[in-house]
Amino acid sequence: MKQKIREAWQSFTIKEKIGIFTGVEFLIILLSILFDIWVLKFSLIDFNGILQSNAVSSELVQAVEREREVFYQYIRDPEHTPYDLLNEAMGETRRAAEELPSDYSRLGELRYAETGSFQNLYEVYCQERDRLLAMEEHSPDYISRLYEVYDMQNYLHKYAQTLMTDTLMDGNRIYRQKVMALVCVPFLVIVAGALLFFGSVNLAVVMNHAIIHPIMQMVEAAQKIAENEFFVEDVKVENQDEIGELAHAFNKMKYATGEYILALEERRETYDLLHEEEMKKLETEKRLELMQFELLKNQMNPHFLFNTLNVIGGMANLEEAETTEKMIRSLSALLRYNLRTTEVEVPLEQELKVVRDYMYLQQMRFGSRISYEIACGADLQMMFVPSFTFQPLVENAIIHGLSPKEEGGKIRIRIYQGTGKLKINIGDNGIGMDEAALSRLRERLLRGSADQSGIGLGNISERIRTMYPEGGIEIYSKKNAGTVVHIEIPLENAAEWGGGKAYV
């Protein structure tokens, strides 16, 4: 049964899964409200019913007793006891009698019978009382009717007292039952709250495993692809929805691109062996570095992956999964930039867009642990920088600086125009490096040891030194304080590298 439920869940689309999640959460909230209403009824409404029944029966006894006293005074001394006072007392008794509850299920057999007996006797009493008040005192049967009325008043008073006594006893019995059950209510509240809480948590875990976890797997694989590690483990997704289709297409594209890059590397190695003598010349070495850089970027144009990403992004938009759509769009933009950009230099705006897409995916992974800030005082369209520069440096900052730090941290990118140079600072407030580690890293960068200083950082350092003789890259770091990478690019006409573009 559990296996069938799991298979059915995996076959649902993202929209259906979100609908199920929303429906279950709504049901949990509804059950919580119903439970609160039950507790309110159990603890307040029922107790209020007991107090109300006691008050009605007590008011009835008082009204009967007052009417009997006022009636007696009126008969003995009608001149000093106005009829209006008697009429008021009789009205109070009438109202008290009419307010008596008549619901059998609420009263029970005994109280229902006593209430009926009182009301029947009260109606007979009212007829006899009114007939007596209408008689003359000198009538032959006036005295006998008067004592009959007195007897009826006594009986009414006894009936009212008996009804009040039984009502109080019944109320006490119900109260004791309610109090015993009310002691268990806090435990029921705790147990019900715990069940609802764990139900919500488990459902959230299921949703995370179905949507967020597969996407984060693809993000991690994409990061390794950005480092040219194409033969990583496949992204394993059991879902049969849009995420499953995306993972399947992603795995196919990863292996196809890896095989193509491997062929290019073999071709480059053969070419290096055939032209070893010529490569020793400065100009030839310069062209070789450019060719190596182009080989790293001129990868196959994966139209079907981009088309698949766009289709799935469109489906996520139709299904109102905004976060999924935005993550897919950002992932597509990163892959497209890495696999299709052939220019040596790109506008500053394009590099910053790649950083924003990359940071969005990282923030979805790390949450509030990672934040970033970009302050640019240069012309985004007119300023050109080497392509594939910012994202590897930001990635290094996250992996080596912020990720090991438990509370995370912040990345700051500051771009400004100095004296004849465009200056770029990419810094973080991560774990930093001590003086010894910083010195070793600077020495490796100076020697051009990309394999020891990191492919991304070493590649960027070599390209900047080759492309800009008057430019440079420096690293500053302090243990437990953070690291800053400082880049300087000359602001001049660079026809050889920028195709004749002017650096303003």
C-alpha positions in Angstrom: 0.0 0.0 0.0 2.8 2.4 0.9 4.6 1.6 -2.4 1.4 2.3 -4.4 1.0 5.7 -2.6 4.6 6.5 -3.3 4.3 5.6 -7.0 1.0 7.7 -7.3 2.7 10.7 -5.7 5.7 10.5 -8.1 3.3 10.5 -11.1 1.6 13.8 -10.0 2.6 17.0 -11.8 4.1 19.9 -9.8 0.7 21.8 -9.8 -1.1 18.7 -8.5 1.5 18.3 -5.7 1.2 21.9 -4.7 -2.6 21.5 -4.7 -2.4 18.5 -2.5 0.0 20.3 -0.1 -2.3 23.3 0.1 -5.4 21.1 0.6 -3.8 19.2 3.4 -2.6 22.3 5.1 -6.1 23.8 4.8 -7.5 20.6 6.3 -5.1 20.8 9.2 -6.1 24.4 9.9 -9.8 23.4 9.7 -9.4 20.5 12.1 -7.6 22.9 14.5 -10.5 25.4 14.3 -13.1 22.6 14.9 -11.1 21.3 17.9 -11.0 24.9 19.4 -14.7 25.3 18.8 -15.3 21.9 20.6 -13.2 22.9 23.5 -15.0 26.3 23.7 -18.4 24.6 23.7 -17.3 22.0 26.2 -15.8 24.4 28.7 -18.0 27.5 28.3 -21.3 26.9 26.6 -22.2 23.8 28.6 -21.2 25.4 31.9 -23.2 28.5 30.9 -26.3 26.2 30.3 -26.0 24.8 33.8 -25.8 28.3 35.4 -28.7 29.5 33.3 -30.9 26.6 34.3 -30.1 27.2 38.0 -30.8 30.9 37.6 -34.2 30.3 35.9 -35.4 27.8 38.6 -34.2 30.2 41.4 -36.0 33.1 39.8 -39.2 31.0 39.6 -39.1 30.2 43.4 -38.5 33.9 44.2 -41.3 35.0 41.9 -43.9 32.5 43.3 -42.9 33.4 46.9 -43.2 37.2 46.2 -46.6 36.8 44.4 -47.9 34.8 47.4 -46.8 37.5 49.9 -48.2 40.4 47.8 -51.4 38.5 47.2 -51.9 37.9 51.0 -51.2 41.6 51.8 -53.6 42.7 49.0 -56.4 40.4 50.3 -56.0 41.6 53.9 -55.5 45.3 53.3 -56.4 46.3 49.7 -56.4 50.0 50.6 -52.7 50.0 51.5 -51.6 47.4 48.9 -52.2 48.7 45.4 -53.4 46.4 42.7 -50.5 47.5 40.5 -48.0 45.9 42.9 -50.0 42.7 42.8 -50.2 42.8 39.0 -46.4 43.4 38.8 -45.8 40.3 41.0 -48.1 38.2 39.0 -46.4 39.3 35.8 -43.0 38.3 37.2 -44.3 34.8 38.0 -45.8 34.5 34.5 -42.5 35.5 32.9 -40.5 33.1 35.2 -42.9 30.2 34.3 -42.6 30.9 30.6 -38.8 30.9 30.7 -38.7 27.4 32.1 -37.0 25.1 29.5 -39.2 22.5 27.9 -36.6 20.4 25.9 -36.9 16.8 27.0 -33.4 15.8 25.8 -31.9 18.6 27.9 -34.1 18.2 31.0 -34.4 14.5 31.4 -37.5 12.5 32.4 -37.8 13.8 36.1 -37.3 17.5 35.4 -39.5 17.4 32.3 -42.4 15.8 34.4 -41.9 18.3 37.2 -41.9 21.3 34.8 -45.1 20.0 33.1 -46.8 19.5 36.5 -45.9 23.0 37.6 -47.1 24.6 34.4 -50.4 22.7 34.5 -51.0 23.7 38.1 -50.0 27.3 37.4 -52.6 27.6 34.6 -55.3 26.3 36.9 -54.1 28.6 39.7 -54.2 31.6 37.4 -57.9 30.9 36.5 -58.9 30.4 40.1 -56.9 33.5 41.3 -58.4 35.8 38.6 -61.9 34.5 39.3 -61.4 35.2 43.1 -60.1 38.7 42.4 -63.2 39.4 40.3 -65.6 38.3 43.2 -67.2 40.4 45.9 -66.0 39.8 49.5 -69.5 39.2 50.6 -70.1 36.4 48.1 -71.2 33.1 49.7 -68.2 31.0 48.4 -65.6 33.7 48.6 -63.9 32.3 51.7 -63.7 28.8 50.4 -62.3 29.9 47.0 -59.8 32.1 48.9 -58.4 29.1 50.8 -58.3 27.1 47.7 -56.1 29.8 46.1 -53.9 29.8 49.2 -53.5 26.0 48.9 -52.6 26.3 45.2 -50.0 29.0 46.0 -48.4 26.7 48.6 -48.4 23.8 46.1 -46.8 26.0 43.5 -44.2 27.1 45.9 -43.4 23.5 46.8 -43.3 22.5 43.2 -41.0 25.4 42.3 -38.6 24.5 45.2 -38.6 20.8 44.2 -37.9 21.8 40.6 -35.1 24.1 41.8 -33.6 21.4 44.0 -33.6 18.8 41.2 -32.2 21.4 38.7 -29.3 22.1 41.1 -28.6 18.4 41.7 -28.7 17.7 38.0 -26.4 20.7 37.3 -24.0 19.5 40.0 -23.9 16.0 38.4 -23.3 17.4 34.9 -20.7 19.8 36.3 -18.7 17.0 38.0 -18.8 15.0 34.8 -17.6 18.0 32.8 -14.8 18.9 35.3 -13.5 15.3 35.1 -13.4 15.5 31.3 -12.1 19.1 31.3 -8.9 17.9 33.1 -8.1 15.8 30.1 -8.6 18.8 27.6 -5.0 20.2 28.0 -3.5 16.8 27.3 -5.8 16.5 24.2 -4.7 19.9 23.1 -1.0 19.0 23.4 -1.5 15.7 21.6 -3.6 17.2 18.9 -1.2 20.1 18.4 1.8 17.7 18.2 0.1 15.5 15.7 -0.8 18.5 13.5 2.7 19.9 13.8 4.4 16.7 12.9 1.9 16.2 10.0 2.8 19.6 8.6 6.5 19.0 9.0 6.4 15.6 7.3 4.3 17.0 4.4 6.8 19.9 4.0 9.7 17.3 4.0 7.9 15.4 1.2 7.4 18.5 -0.8 11.1 19.4 -0.3 12.2 16.0 -1.5 9.8 16.1 -4.5 10.7 19.6 -5.8 13.6 21.5 -4.0 16.0 18.6 -3.5 16.1 17.5 -7.2 16.6 21.2 -8.3 19.5 21.6 -5.8 21.1 18.4 -7.1 21.0 19.9 -10.6 22.4 23.2 -9.3 25.4 21.3 -7.7 25.9 19.4 -10.9 25.8 22.6 -12.9 28.5 24.1 -10.6 30.7 21.2 -11.3 30.0 21.6 -15.0 31.1 25.2 -14.7 34.4 23.9 -13.4 34.5 21.5 -16.4 33.8 18.4 -14.4 31.3 16.8 -16.8 31.6 13.2 -15.7 29.9 13.6 -12.4 27.3 11.3 -11.0 23.9 11.5 -12.6 21.1 13.5 -11.0 18.8 10.8 -9.6 15.1 11.8 -9.5 12.3 9.3 -9.1 9.6 11.8 -10.0 7.7 11.4 -13.3 6.7 15.0 -13.4 8.4 18.0 -15.1 11.3 17.8 -12.6 11.9 14.2 -13.7 11.9 15.2 -17.4 14.3 18.1 -16.6 16.7 15.8 -14.7 16.6 13.2 -17.6 17.4 15.9 -20.2 20.1 17.4 -17.9 21.9 14.0 -17.5 21.9 13.4 -21.3 23.3 16.9 -22.0 25.9 16.5 -19.3 27.3 13.3 -20.8 27.1 14.6 -24.4 28.9 17.8 -23.5 31.5 15.9 -21.6 32.3 13.6 -24.5 32.6 16.6 -26.8 35.0 18.4 -24.4 37.1 15.2 -24.0 37.5 15.0 -27.8 38.5 18.7 -27.9 41.1 18.1 -25.2 42.6 15.2 -27.1 42.7 17.4 -30.2 44.4 20.2 -28.3 47.0 17.8 -26.8 47.8 16.5 -30.3 48.1 20.0 -31.6 50.4 20.9 -28.8 52.7 18.0 -29.6 52.9 19.0 -33.3 53.7 22.6 -32.7 55.9 22.4 -29.6 58.7 24.4 -31.2 56.5 27.1 -32.6 54.6 27.4 -29.3 57.8 28.7 -27.6 57.5 32.0 -29.3 55.7 34.8 -27.6 53.1 35.5 -30.2 52.4 31.8 -30.7 52.1 31.3 -27.0 49.7 34.2 -26.9 47.5 32.6 -29.6 47.7 29.2 -27.9 46.4 30.7 -24.6 43.6 32.2 -26.5 42.9 29.0 -28.2 42.9 27.1 -24.9 40.5 29.6 -23.6 38.2 29.2 -26.6 38.4 25.5 -26.4 37.1 25.7 -22.8 34.2 27.8 -23.9 33.4 26.5 -27.5 31.3 23.6 -26.3 28.4 22.1 -28.1 25.4 24.3 -28.5 22.8 22.4 -26.4 19.6 23.6 -28.0 17.5 20.7 -26.7 18.5 21.4 -23.1 17.7 25.1 -23.3 14.4 24.3 -25.1 13.5 21.8 -22.4 14.4 24.3 -19.6 12.2 26.9 -21.3 9.3 24.5 -21.8 9.4 23.4 -18.2 9.8 27.0 -17.0 6.7 27.9 -19.1 4.8 25.0 -17.6 5.8 26.1 -14.1 4.5 29.6 -15.0 1.2 28.1 -16.2 0.9 26.1 -13.0 1.7 29.2 -10.9 4.9 27.7 -9.4 6.7 31.0 -9.4 9.8 29.9 -7.3 10.3 26.8 -9.5 10.0 28.9 -12.6 12.5 31.5 -11.4 15.1 28.8 -10.4 14.7 27.1 -13.8 15.2 30.4 -15.6 18.3 31.2 -13.6 19.7 27.8 -14.2 19.0 28.1 -17.9 20.7 31.5 -18.0 23.9 30.1 -16.3 24.1 27.1 -18.6 23.5 29.3 -21.7 26.2 31.7 -20.6 28.8 29.0 -19.9 28.1 27.0 -23.0 27.4 29.6 -25.7 29.5 32.7 -24.9 32.4 32.9 -27.3 33.5 36.5 -26.8 36.8 37.1 -25.0 35.2 40.2 -23.4 31.6 41.0 -22.5 29.8 44.1 -21.2 30.0 44.6 -17.5 26.2 44.4 -17.3 26.3 40.8 -18.7 28.8 39.6 -16.1 26.7 41.1 -13.3 23.6 39.4 -14.5 25.3 36.0 -14.4 26.3 36.8 -10.8 22.7 37.6 -9.9 21.4 34.4 -11.4 24.1 32.4 -9.7 23.5 34.1 -6.3 19.7 33.5 -6.6 20.3 29.7 -6.9 22.8 29.8 -4.0 20.3 31.7 -1.8 17.7 29.0 -2.6 20.3 26.5 -1.4 21.7 28.3 1.7 18.7 30.5 2.5 19.4 33.5 4.8 22.9 32.3 5.4 24.1 33.9 2.2 23.5 37.4 1.0 25.2 39.7 -1.5 25.5 43.4 -2.4 26.6 45.0 -5.7 27.7 48.7 -5.8 28.7 49.8 -9.4 29.9 53.2 -10.2 30.8 52.5 -13.8 28.9 52.5 -17.1 27.4 49.0 -17.4 27.0 49.1 -21.2 30.3 50.8 -22.1 32.7 49.0 -19.8 34.0 45.6 -21.0 35.5 42.9 -18.8 36.9 39.4 -19.5 34.1 36.9 -19.8 33.7 34.2 -17.1 35.4 36.4 -14.5 32.9 37.3 -11.7 31.0 34.0 -11.3 34.1 31.8 -10.5 35.3 34.4 -8.0 31.9 34.5 -6.3 31.8 30.7 -6.3 35.2 30.6 -4.6 34.0 33.1 -2.0 31.0 30.9 -1.2 32.8 27.5 -1.2 36.0 28.5 0.6 34.9 31.5 2.6 31.2 31.5 3.6 30.1 27.8 3.4 32.4 26.6 6.2 31.2 29.4 8.4 28.2 28.2 10.4 26.3 31.5 10.3 27.2 32.2 6.7 28.0 35.7 5.6 27.8 38.3 2.8 29.5 38.9 -0.6 30.2 42.5 -1.6 31.0 43.4 -5.2 32.3 47.0 -5.7 33.1 48.4 -9.1 34.4 51.9 -9.6 36.6 54.0 -12.0 40.0 55.0 -10.7 42.9 56.9 -12.3 42.9 55.4 -15.8 41.7 52.0 -14.6 38.5 50.1 -13.9 38.8 48.7 -10.4 36.8 45.7 -9.2 36.6 44.3 -5.6 34.9 41.0 -4.9 35.0 40.4 -1.1 33.4 38.2 1.6 33.3 38.2 5.3 34.1 34.4 5.5 36.7 32.5 7.4 39.6 34.1 5.4 43.2 32.8 5.4 46.2 33.2 7.6 49.4 34.9 6.4 51.1 31.7 5.5 48.2 30.4 3.3 47.8 33.8 1.7 51.5 33.9 0.8 51.4 30.5 -0.8 48.4 31.4 -2.9 50.0 34.6 -4.1 53.1 32.7 -5.0 51.2 30.1 -7.0 49.3 32.8 -8.9 52.5 34.6 -9.7 54.0 31.4 -11.1 50.8 30.7 -13.0 50.2 27.3 -11.2 46.5 27.0 -12.0 46.4 23.4 -10.8 47.3 24.4 -7.3 45.7 27.8 -7.0 42.4 26.6 -8.5 41.3 26.3 -12.1 38.9 29.3 -11.8 41.2 31.7 -10.0 44.4 30.6 -11.8 42.6 30.9 -15.2 41.4 34.4 -14.4 44.8 35.5 -13.2 46.5 34.2 -16.4 44.0 35.8 -18.7 44.2 39.2 -17.0 48.0 39.2 -17.1 47.9 38.2 -20.8 45.1 40.5 -21.9 46.1 43.6 -19.9 49.9 44.1 -19.4 49.1 47.1 -17.2 46.4 45.4 -15.4 46.6 43.0 -12.5 44.9 40.9 -9.8 45.7 40.9 -6.0 44.3 38.9 -3.1 43.9 40.2 0.4 42.8 38.1 3.3 42.7 37.9 7.1 41.9 34.9 9.2 38.3 34.9 10.5 37.7 38.3 8.8 37.3 37.6 5.1 38.9 37.7 1.7 39.0 40.4 -1.1 40.0 39.8 -4.7 41.1 43.2 -6.3 41.2 43.4 -10.1 42.4 46.4 -12.2 41.7 46.8 -15.9 43.2 49.7 -17.9 40.7 52.1 -19.4 42.1 52.5 -22.9 41.6 51.5 -26.5 42.3 47.8 -26.7 41.7 46.8 -30.3 43.8 43.7 -30.0 41.5 42.1 -27.3 38.3 44.0 -27.5 37.8 44.3 -31.2 38.5 48.0 -31.3 36.1 48.8 -28.4 36.8 51.9 -26.4 37.2 51.7 -22.7 35.7 54.9 -21.3 
